[in-house]
Amino acid sequence: MTSDYATQRRKMVDGQLRTTDVSDVAVLDAMSRVAREEFVPGRRKALAYIDEDIEIAAARKDAAARYLMEPSPFGKLLQLADIRPGDFILDVGTGTGYPAAILSQIGSSVIGLESDSDLAAAATETLNRLGFDNVAIVEGPLGEGYPSEAPFDVIVIEGAVDEVPASLLDQLKDGGRLVAVVGQGNAGRATLFLKENGNVATRRAFNCAIRPLAAFLQVPSFQF
C-alpha cells in the first residue's frame, strides 16, 4: 500500500499541481515528499490524493465540519506566499497537521494553530511520529492568531474567510506575507497581504473556491 500511495502522490503533483500552474520547486518537492495519507483519518485514507476537499472532522452541535484543502488551491496559495527557507510561519486552522508538515519543509519553523482539541491532538501525534521536529501545534481561537510568538514571516489561513482580522495582520513582520481565500464559493479570491513599513498592501491573485473556516465568517446582522 505504501508504494500505491507513493504512486498516487506523484500523480497528484503531476496531474493536479503542475497542470494548474504550480511551478515553485520547493512547494512541489514538499508535496512530493510528505505522506498526505498519514494526515487523513480512518477509512478516508484511500481518498487522500483525490482532487477534492476531504472531511477530517464531522460537524457537531458546537462546531462546523472541517476539511483538508484540495491539493491544487493549497499549492497555489503556498506559491503565492513566496515562502523562503528561513521563514517563521503560522498555519491557522492546521487541522490534522498536513499543511504544517508541508510548510515545515519549505520554511524554517512552523506553528500550527488549531481550535479543535481532537484535531490538535491528532496533528501533534502524527507530526511527532513522522519526525517533523520543526513544527509545534498549539490550541486556541483561530481568529486571534498566536501573538506570544509573533511576529511571523508568513501566515497561511487554511480555509475561506469573509475578511482577515487585523489581529492576524498585526502579527506579520515587516516584509511578511499573509495568504488567504477571501470570499466564499465562486466569489472566493486568493489574496496576498504584504506588510511594508507598517502598512499592509493587498493583491487579489486568482479565483479560488475552498471550504470556509467558521471562525472567520461574519454573522449577518438583523435588519428591520
Residue pairs with C-beta under 8 A, 6 or more apart in sequence:
5 35
5 36
5 37
5 48
5 49
8 48
8 49
9 31
9 32
9 35
9 36
9 49
10 32
11 49
12 31
12 36
12 49
12 51
12 71
13 28
13 31
13 32
15 51
16 51
16 70
16 71
16 72
16 75
17 27
17 28
17 31
17 71
17 72
17 75
18 28
20 72
20 75
20 76
21 76
22 28
22 72
22 75
22 76
22 79
23 79
24 75
24 78
24 79
26 83
26 85
26 105
26 106
27 75
27 78
27 79
27 83
27 102
27 106
28 75
29 105
30 102
30 103
30 105
30 106
31 71
31 75
31 102
33 105
34 98
34 101
34 102
34 105
35 130
36 48
36 49
36 71
36 98
37 45
37 48
37 49
38 126
38 130
39 48
39 56
39 68
39 95
39 96
39 97
39 98
39 101
39 123
39 126
40 47
40 48
40 54
40 56
40 68
40 96
40 98
41 56
41 96
41 122
44 54
44 55
44 56
47 54
48 54
49 71
51 70
51 71
51 72
52 70
53 67
53 68
53 69
53 70
53 210
53 211
54 67
54 68
55 65
55 66
55 67
56 66
56 67
56 68
56 95
56 96
56 119
57 63
57 65
57 66
57 95
57 116
57 118
57 119
58 65
59 65
63 116
63 214
64 212
64 214
66 93
66 95
66 116
66 119
67 95
67 159
67 211
68 95
68 96
68 98
69 99
69 158
69 159
69 210
69 211
70 210
73 181
73 190
73 208
73 209
73 210
74 99
74 102
76 190
76 206
76 208
77 156
77 179
77 180
77 181
77 190
77 208
78 102
78 103
78 106
78 156
78 179
80 179
80 190
80 192
80 205
81 154
81 156
81 177
81 179
81 192
82 177
83 89
83 103
83 106
83 107
83 154
84 107
84 153
85 106
85 107
85 108
86 107
86 108
86 153
87 106
87 107
87 108
87 153
87 154
88 107
88 108
88 109
88 152
88 153
88 154
89 103
89 107
89 108
89 109
89 110
89 111
89 152
89 153
89 154
89 155
89 156
90 110
90 111
90 113
90 145
90 146
90 149
90 150
90 152
90 154
90 155
90 156
90 171
91 99
91 100
91 103
91 110
91 111
91 112
91 113
91 156
91 158
92 113
92 142
92 145
92 155
92 156
92 157
92 158
92 168
92 213
93 113
93 114
93 115
93 142
93 157
93 158
93 159
93 213
93 215
94 100
94 112
94 113
94 114
94 119
94 123
94 137
94 158
95 114
95 119
95 123
95 158
96 119
96 122
96 123
96 126
97 112
97 122
97 123
97 124
97 126
97 127
97 132
97 135
97 137
99 112
99 156
99 158
100 110
100 111
100 112
100 123
100 127
100 132
100 135
100 137
101 127
101 130
101 132
101 135
103 110
103 135
103 154
103 156
104 110
104 132
104 134
104 135
107 153
107 154
108 134
109 134
109 135
109 136
110 134
110 135
110 136
111 135
111 136
111 137
111 138
111 146
111 149
111 152
112 123
112 127
112 135
112 136
112 137
112 138
113 138
113 139
113 140
113 142
113 145
113 146
114 120
114 123
114 137
114 138
114 139
114 142
115 139
115 140
115 141
115 142
115 215
117 139
120 137
120 138
120 139
123 137
124 137
127 135
127 137
138 146
140 146
141 215
142 213
142 215
142 216
143 165
143 167
143 168
143 215
143 216
144 167
145 155
145 167
145 168
145 171
146 171
147 167
147 170
147 171
150 170
150 171
150 172
151 171
151 172
151 173
151 176
152 171
152 172
152 173
152 176
153 172
153 173
153 175
153 176
153 177
154 176
154 177
154 178
154 179
155 168
155 171
155 172
155 176
155 177
155 178
155 179
156 178
156 179
156 180
157 164
157 168
157 178
157 179
157 180
157 181
157 213
157 216
158 213
159 181
159 210
159 211
159 212
159 213
159 216
160 180
160 181
160 182
160 183
160 184
160 188
160 209
160 210
160 211
160 212
160 213
160 216
161 180
161 181
161 182
161 212
161 213
161 216
161 217
162 182
162 183
162 184
162 216
162 217
162 218
163 182
163 216
163 218
164 178
164 180
164 182
164 191
164 193
164 216
165 216
168 178
169 178
169 193
169 195
169 200
172 178
172 193
172 195
172 200
173 195
174 195
174 196
174 197
174 198
175 194
175 195
175 196
176 194
176 195
177 192
177 193
177 194
177 195
178 192
178 193
179 190
179 191
179 192
179 193
180 190
180 191
180 193
181 188
181 189
181 190
181 191
181 208
181 209
181 210
182 188
182 189
182 191
182 204
183 189
184 209
184 212
185 209
186 207
186 209
188 207
188 208
188 209
188 210
189 204
189 205
189 206
189 207
189 208
190 204
190 205
190 206
190 207
190 208
191 202
191 203
191 204
191 205
192 202
192 203
192 205
193 200
193 201
193 202
194 200
194 201
194 202
194 203
